[in-house]
Amino acid sequence: MQLKERMTKKQAVFQETQPTEFRVGNLRSAEDRTVAAHFIKLGYAVGLYNRGVCALIGKGDSDGSTGTNAFFERVIAIKGKDGTGQDRRDQPLAAWFPTEQLVDRFLDRTKISPHVAPLFQDAQTLAEQTGSLMFLRVPLREDAIAGPHPVLPKFMYSVDTATHIPYIMNWDPHGHRVTEVFLQDILATGVQIPAITSLNAHGIPEIVDQHQGEEFSREHFQDGLAMFLHDPNDTGIAKGSYIAYLVGPEGIQLIREGNIPHKIAGLIFGGDVDTHQYQKPKYPQSQWDQLEVELRTTHLSGSEIRKKVLDFLSPERQGTNYRDKEKRRGKIRFKQ
């Protein structure tokens, strides 16, 4: 028997310099995560279901001084153009660094209001308060984007046109254990800048159904979307993109409602959040009403509120998950 014939399926994948077929996997399978991380290292896009929303992830490392890379170009191709004929080239990707890296490598504390600065002094405390619940858009250190070979390429940050402050958007998966492990799988391949964006056509609401996410991904295999990872343990409580907050000289501002709504997540900041202008949610949030009452009638710290939210989302508490629902529908297809 020839060597190639003796290879396992995973070993055969690692011989590929490009995906030969679209793959569907299980986010909770170590083998599937390893294969997906391999494709990401090669510059391909991978779709996954990330607790309430389908996401598109890849390698945000710069390919040189061109200001772009293979993954960013694939995102543009996958998402296409909106109704006005515009693509999303002018919109940066978000990162999903662990909070420790965000704070130590990128955060410019001098651009944060003194009123909220104490929240961002200790990375571990910040992670225990906000990890996996929200995106944070924070001021970016100039040395991260300066010079001929900056740490962050241009497609990974934005610049405020009024203040000229550069910002990075970040979602730390800490607290959503399976995605947190997947991030470590990706970083272990040598990827320096993990990038993330929503999985959807440009100008169209984010995809919140796992099967729709798989089919959208399959349709864009030729655009460089190599694989989709289901999460069979998801409870289906959270729906939509994650909530996002801007942190800057004026304090904390809600810029987008999300699958864990501000009436819950905002309690972590003690209510000191500007909510005068933000993107409204695309999906109902009534499922959070009972927990809101509970949280507002108790005196909990930010980390204790986060723990309550994570417990509320857990399959163990809810007694059901995506796998169970799909079995009843007769649509279970991915590995257990």
N, C-alpha and C positions, 0 to 999 in steps of 0.2 A: 504494500500500500504506500502510495506517495505521501510525502510530508503534508502537503496541502490537504489531502483527504483525511489525515488524522487530526487536523486542527479542530478545536471546538468552534462553535459559532462565534463566540466573543473574540477568540484569537484571530479568526478569519476577518472580522470587522477591523481589527487593529492593523491588518495589512493594507487596508484601503487608504488611498490618499483622497478619495472622495466617496460619498455614500453611493452604493449601487442600487439601492431600493429604499423606499420609504418604510420606516419602522414605527411600530406602536409599542410602547412599553408601560411599565408600572413604576411610578415614582418611588414606591416602597420596595422595589427590587434593587439590591446592590449591583447586580449584573447589568440591569438596564440603565441605571444611573452612570455606571462606568462607561458604557457604550456611548451614552449621550454626552458625557464629559469629553470623550475622545473626539466626537464630531465638533464640539464647541472649540476645542483646542485647534482644530483644523480651520476654523473660521466659519463654520456652518451655523445655522440657526436651529434651535430646538424649541418646540412648544411644550408647555406643561400647564396643568391645572393647579393653580396656586391659591387654595382656600378662598373660593368665591369668584375667581376670575381666571381666564386663560391668559397666559403670559408668553412672551417671546424672549428667549434669553440667548446670550452669546458672548463673544470675546470683544471687549472694548479697547484692547491694547491698540496703540497706533501702529500702522504698517510703515511708518516713516514720516516724512515732513509734508505729506499731501493733505493732511487734515481729515482723512477718511480711513476706512479699512474694509475688509471683505464683509464682515458682519453688518456694518452700517449700510453698505450698498445693498446687501440682501434684504435688510429691513425695508429699505425704500422700494425695492422690487416687490416684496411680499405684500406690503400695505397698499401699493399702487397710488392712484390719484383720487382726490375728492371730487365732489360735484362741480367744482369750478375749474378742474383740470390741474390743480396744484398737488405736488407730492409733499412729503414731510421732511425734506432735506434740511430745512431751516429749524427743525425741532430737535433738540438734543435728546439723547437717550438718558435714562436714569441708571444709577449704579445700585448694586446690592452688596456693599461692603459690610462686614461686621462693624458694629458701632465703634469698637476700639480703633480700627483702621481709619474710619471716617474722622474721628476726633483727633487722633495723633498725626495723621498724614495730610489732612485736607481742611479741617475746620479753621476758619479765621475768627477767633473769639473777639478780636478787637472791633469787629463789625456787628456784634450782637448787643442789644440793649442791656444795660446794667440790671434792669428789673428782672430779666429772665436768664441772665448769664449763669447764675448758680446752678441751673438745671443742666448746663453743658460743661461743667467743670470736670466731672468724673465720668469716664466712658462706661464703666461697669454699671454705675447707678442709672445712667441714661438708658442703657440697654434693658435693664430690668424694669424700666418704666414704659418704654416705647417699643421694644423689640417685637417685630412681626405684626404690629398693629397699624402702622402708618408710614407714609413717606415723609421725610424731612428734607426741605430745601434750605440749605445752610450756606453762609458765605464761605467762599473758597479762598484759600491762601494763594497769593500771587506766585509764590515759588513753585506751585504745582502746575502752573500753566505758562511759566516764563521760559525763555531760551529756545534754541533751535530744536531741542528734543524734549518737550515738556512731558511730565508724568501723565497728564490727562490730555487726550486729543480734543480738538474743538467740538466734536460731536457729543462730548460727554459733559458739557456744562453750558450755561447760558450767562449772559451779561445784562444786568438791569440797565435799560437805556437812560433812566433818569439819574441814578446814583453811580453808574459804571462799576457796580460791585458784581464780581462773578459769583455764580451760585452753582452748587452741585445738588442734585436730587438723589436721595438714597433711601432704600428700603432694606433694613436689617432683618434677616429671616429668624433671628433668635427668638425662640418660643414656638415656632412652627417647625418642629424637630426634623421632619423628613426633608424639608427644603433647606434647612440649615446644614444637614449632612450632605445634601447634594452640592451646596456651595463649597464645602470642604473638598468634595470630589473634584470639582472644577479647578479650584485653586491648586490642588495637588498636581495637576497636569502642567503647571507653569503659567497659567493664565494670571495676569496681573490686575486687570480691570474687568470685573464681572459686570455685564450690562444687561438691562432688562427694559422691556416696554410691553404694552398691551398687545395681545394677539387679535388683530382685527384689520379690516380694510380701513384705509385712511378716511376719516370723516364719518365713520360708522361706529355706533356704540360697541363697547367691548363685549367679547363673547363670554358668557357665563355658564354655558352648557358644555360638558366635557366631550360629548359626541360631536357637537358642532365644531368644537375646537380641533378635534381629530380630523374631521372632514375638511375644514379650512386648511389645515396643515398639509394634508395629503394633496390637495389641489395645488399647493405651492411648492411641491417637492422640486420641480424644475427651477424654482427661484432660489433654491438653496436651503429650504426648510427640511431638515433631514429626518426628524423624529418628533413624535408627540408622546408625552408621559401623562397617563391618567393618575389620579389619586383615588383609589377605591375606598379609602377610609373617610373621605370628606362627608360632613354632615349635611351640607347644603344650606346651612343657616345664613352664612354670609354670601351676599350676591353683589357683584360689581367691582369696580376698581377700588383700590385702597384709598383711604382718606389721606390728604396731603396738607401739610402746614409749612408756611414760610417763616423762617426765623431770621431776623435781621435787626437793623438799628431801631426800628419802631416796635420791636417785640415779636410776638407770635401772631401770625395771621392764618386763618383758615382759607385755603385757596381751592380746595376740592372736597366735597363730601364723599363718603365712601362706604364700603361694605361693612365696616365697623364705624357707625356714625359719630358725628361730633358730640351729640348728646351723651355719648358714652366715653369716647376717646378724649374729648375736651376736658373731662373731669380730672384727668391726669395732670393737667396744667393748672388746676385750681380755678378754672373759669376765666383766667386772664388772657383771653384770646380775642383778637379783632375778627368779627364775622360780618363785616359790612358788605363784602363782595367775594363771592366764591361760586364755583361751578356746582350746580345742583346735582343730586344723585339721580341715577337713571333707573334704579330699582327700589321697591318698597323697603322700609326700615321698621315696620311695625313689630317685627319679631323681637325687637330689642326693648320694647316698652316695659316689660316686667322687670328686666335687669336694671333698667334706668331707675325705676322706683326704688329697688333694693339699694343701689349705689348711692342715691341721693339721701337716703334715710340712715346711712351709716357714715362713720368718719374713718375713711381709709386713706392710706398713703397712695402715691402714684403706682408703686410696684404692687401693692395689694389690689388696686383696681385692675391692673393688667392681668394679674393672676385670676381674678374673678372672670374676666372676659375670656381668657384662654380656657378656663374650666367650662364656661358656658358653651364654647365651641367644640368641646371634646366629644368624640363618638361615645365614650364611656358614659358621660352624663346624659346624652340625648338618646342613647339606646338604639341608634340606627345609624347607618352610614350609606355612602353612595353604592358600595358593593351590594348591600342588602336590597336597596331600591332597584338596582339593575337586575338582580336575580329575579325579583318579582315581575319585572317587565320583560324578562327573557332576553336581555341584551348584554349580559356579562360576557366579555370577550377577551379581556386581558388576563395576564397571569395572576394567580393568587399570591 
